[in-house]
Amino acid sequence: MSQKRPFSRNQRVELKIDDMAFEGKGISRVETEDGKYIVFVPNTIPGQVVSAKIIKAKNSYAEAKLLKVITPSPLEVEMPYHPIPGAPYITLPVEKQHEYKKNTTIELFRRIGKIENAADLLDEFMSSPDDFHYRNKMEYSFSAVGYDRNTDEEFDGFTLGFKKRGQWLSVEQLKKDSGLFDPQIENALPAISDYFTSRGFSAWHGLQHTGFCRFLTVKRSFSEDGLLINLVTTSSELDRFDKDEFVAFMKDLLGDRLLGLVHTLNDDIGDRPLTTDGKQNVIYGKGTITEEICGLQFRISLESFFQTNPASAERLYQKALNYVFETEPGSRPVVMDLFSGTGTITQLLAQRSTDKEIIGVELVPQAVADAKKTAKANGFDNLKFFAADVGKFLLEHPEYTDKIDTIVMDPPRAGIAPKTLRKVIRLNAKRMVYVSCNPATQARDMVTLAEAGYKLKKYSLVDQFPHTAHIESVALFER
Ligand SMILES: C[S@@+](CC[C@H](N)C(=O)[O-])C[C@H]1O[C@@H](n2cnc3c(N)ncnc32)[C@H](O)[C@@H]1O
């Protein structure tokens, strides 16, 4: 039934949040003459009263952007951390976050994936081994335009921290640990800011394209208990920058935990830390770190992709592997890992499946090169990696049809392109284990798989990113 829209675009409204939908979208049910009208407000918590701006107004619902929380929810608890845009639900107890993530994903699989018994097929909801300080990388921005969360105002001044939610210019100075990453480096950010301001260095101004300090990106190895830091600057004030003094300062701050310090020169106006022209110098220690997952060693450079919460990724992978190996392995000779990235799953498959040919297919050549290197270092020689688009690869290799018992696939957030999924189906595998960082696209793909005779047997959900809206899913399909 259509009704009159109670709100128009750009209107500022005050809303009480009643419930939560998939992806952590707060739901406000507004009383109108025609009944209840729904407004979705991402980054809000049931029970909050918020000020929001309508960005889309349809007859049946509207979407709004959070401007400010006016009254907190009775569900929220005090946190000792600096609030950041990347952790909008940190004040909601983790058990409550799990409840919302679980219920909204079940509902999504029911509604979009057409899985009527989605609640019964949930095998396990797995929490992250650590609910706090679980991340292994963070990117901080320097800015000449600051943001003050208390007054909600911008000001001219040197800051180092995270950008204000939803925009790219102003940055709020991170004053202490955010609860997500490494407390030692985050508690030290004010001192790093002071280091540069006391020596008269300027911060990047995103509109004027001027300034020296641009980004501080940090990678952390849990197994080495150390940090690899990349300072990104322009060349504008380079003649005054004393690298040795900066190294000494950082060593003093971090001690033995400083594994490497890289200085990247980036004069591009684009808002990205890494440049393409290679002006990167290791000014202290080493330029890569290593991490361990399920007993395998991975070398991580500044550029390479690696799971952001390794301890939780380990649980996710173990679950995926259990789904692959819990049924009778079958006699077909090939196992395929599609969208294989840096080859983590491929190598874990090789650990447990020595008599099969194991194939990884991944689009990004750099990731494939990393995968080959780590596979060699970990002693696997029954692996083949192809740098190719999955759809194109399958078109060019019809010989794998009927040769596979199990396909593992871990596509990006956008899911699997419909044409590519049809090619995967044509391989005629007996089982598919589908790992997804976006259950919304996985739900869409479930419909295509069901039409092709692949029945969802069970799935597990993994809370890889506590305090955010994200949830990972691993699902087993059988023909
Ligand atoms: C979620 S990641 C998979 C991570 C991988 N399992 C790992 O542990 O490193 C998805 C991967 O799919 C790759 N990708 C995206 N589109 C692709 C395509 N059309 N064909 C092949 N790979 C693709 C991305 O580059 C990315 O590495």
The ligand as an SDF file (V2000), in Angstrom:
LIG
                    3D

 27 29  0  0  0  0  0  0  0  0999 V2000
   37.6020  -11.9390   -0.0980 C   0  0  0  0  0  0  0  0  0  0  0  0
   39.0290  -11.9450   -1.0750 S   0  0  0  0  0  0  0  0  0  0  0  0
   39.5710  -13.5850   -0.9790 C   0  0  0  0  0  0  0  0  0  0  0  0
   40.6660  -13.7310   -0.0080 C   0  0  0  0  0  0  0  0  0  0  0  0
   41.3600  -15.0590   -0.0450 C   0  0  0  0  0  0  0  0  0  0  0  0
   40.4990  -16.1620    0.3260 N   0  0  0  0  0  0  0  0  0  0  0  0
   42.5480  -14.9740    0.8830 C   0  0  0  0  0  0  0  0  0  0  0  0
   42.5100  -15.5780    1.9410 O   0  0  0  0  0  0  0  0  0  0  0  0
   43.5090  -14.2610    0.5500 O   0  0  0  0  0  0  0  0  0  0  0  0
   38.3450  -11.9030   -2.7090 C   0  0  0  0  0  0  0  0  0  0  0  0
   39.3910  -11.9620   -3.8030 C   0  0  0  0  0  0  0  0  0  0  0  0
   38.7310  -12.0500   -5.0670 O   0  0  0  0  0  0  0  0  0  0  0  0
   39.5380  -11.3980   -6.0330 C   0  0  0  0  0  0  0  0  0  0  0  0
   38.6820  -11.1420   -7.2140 N   0  0  0  0  0  0  0  0  0  0  0  0
   37.7500  -10.1870   -7.3860 C   0  0  0  0  0  0  0  0  0  0  0  0
   37.1180  -10.3310   -8.5540 N   0  0  0  0  0  0  0  0  0  0  0  0
   37.6800  -11.4160   -9.1600 C   0  0  0  0  0  0  0  0  0  0  0  0
   37.4540  -12.0660  -10.3950 C   0  0  0  0  0  0  0  0  0  0  0  0
   36.5210  -11.6380  -11.2560 N   0  0  0  0  0  0  0  0  0  0  0  0
   38.1950  -13.1540  -10.6900 N   0  0  0  0  0  0  0  0  0  0  0  0
   39.1480  -13.5920   -9.8220 C   0  0  0  0  0  0  0  0  0  0  0  0
   39.3910  -13.0130   -8.6320 N   0  0  0  0  0  0  0  0  0  0  0  0
   38.6660  -11.9370   -8.2940 C   0  0  0  0  0  0  0  0  0  0  0  0
   40.0380  -10.1810   -5.2890 C   0  0  0  0  0  0  0  0  0  0  0  0
   41.1870   -9.6500   -5.8740 O   0  0  0  0  0  0  0  0  0  0  0  0
   40.2880  -10.7620   -3.8900 C   0  0  0  0  0  0  0  0  0  0  0  0
   41.6290  -11.1800   -3.7410 O   0  0  0  0  0  0  0  0  0  0  0  0
  1  2  1  0
  2  3  1  0
  2 10  1  0
  3  4  1  0
  4  5  1  0
  5  6  1  0
  5  7  1  0
  7  8  2  0
  7  9  1  0
 10 11  1  0
 11 12  1  0
 11 26  1  0
 12 13  1  0
 13 14  1  0
 13 24  1  0
 14 15  1  0
 14 23  1  0
 15 16  2  0
 16 17  1  0
 17 18  1  0
 17 23  2  0
 18 19  1  0
 18 20  2  0
 20 21  1  0
 21 22  2  0
 22 23  1  0
 24 25  1  0
 24 26  1  0
 26 27  1  0
M  CHG  2   2   1   9  -1
M  END
$$$$
